[in-house]
């Protein structure tokens, strides 16, 4: 089970956190990961970046998540760990 927290604080909100939430929801539904991922919002995680949104997956903090790099982030940090866990 992965716990994914998306920063929805003012800085990340202005940089598109709502878009990242929607992309995560769509990716989870597309890959049928509803039983493998818990999504939650979080106020400032404390790792603000000039570009993109901060997302925490379990204990790992990822900065600079944008619509453009989302697919790579999702594969590397959501899909791959879940597939490895299932083996």
C-alpha positions, 0 to 999 in steps of 0.5 A: 500500500502506498500513501500519496500526499499531494501538497495543496498549500498555496504555493503548490496550488498556484503551480497546479496541484489540482491538475496533479490530483486529477492525473493521479486519480485518473492513473489510479483508475486506469491501472485499477490501483484503488486498493493499492494507493491512498491519496490525500491532500497535505498542506505545505510539506516544506519542500517548495520548488520554483516549478511544479508540485510537491508530492510525498509517496510514503516517506519519499518527497518528490518536488517539481511534479508537473503535467509534463513529467507526471507520466515518468513520476507515476511510473517510477514512483507508483506503478513500479513499486506496486508491481515489485510489491506484488511479486 
